[in-house]
Amino acid sequence: MARQRPVQNLEITTLVHATEDPEKVIDAVSNLFPENVEAPLCEEVKFTGVFGDSLVMLKWTLKNRRPATETFNNVLLGLNSLDLQQVLDSLDTRIDENKNLYLRLDKQKAALGVIRLDTHDSIRIKARLLVLHKADPVKLMYNHIHELTQDA
């Protein structure tokens, strides 16, 4: 299964607050892409937050299965064993009814080249899974992650 490409497309988003350097945030997200995957162009959407602060949403979209799966696998392989176990233990709550799998990563750690789960001011990953009719997406991803980490 690890040789297959279970991620149909991948969307990475994060917010840049007025106190952050957008280039540093872009560099942090760039650390998530494996060397053999060219990072797609970053889309920017500027808006005003609830408290009147300036915010920019950055978004990268990988529309093809190979780079989407390889980037997703790179993120999984970058996680430490505790974070990876947390992902495995919570797959049923991370995958929605549309077969999207969600992860949130620590933006500050990503800037240092370290991939860790986080929920506060994070980098959001949405992986659209390719699941055959009536297949269980939780079981599919559980098996994929196990085989991927066994091969590593």
C-alpha positions, 0 to 999 in steps of 0.5 A: 500500500505504501507504494500506492498513491492514496492522496488525490490532492493536498491543500496546505493553508496557514495564516500570517499575522501582522507580527509575522514575516510572510517570507519566513512563513512561506519558508516554513511551509516549504520545509514540508515538501520533499526534495523531489516535489516542486512546491506549487505557487502560493495563493494569498488572500488578505483580510481583516481579522475580528479585532481589526488586525491585518491577516493574510491566508497563504494557500498551496494546492497540489492537484496531482496524486504523485506530488500530493501523496509524496508531500503527505508521506514526507509530513508523516515520516517527519513526525516523531513516534508520539505524533505519528501514534496520535495520528493513528489513534485519531484517524476516525476523527481526522477523516470527514464524511467527504474523505478528507484527512486533516492535520495541523502542524506547528508553524514555528517548528516547521520554520526550523525544519521540524514537523510536529502536530499542533493546534494553535496558530498552525499549518493546516493540511487537508488531504483528499483521499482516493478511496474506492467505493465502500472502502473504509478510509480510516482502515485505508490510511491506517494500513498506508501509514503502517506500511510507509513507516515500516518501509522507512 
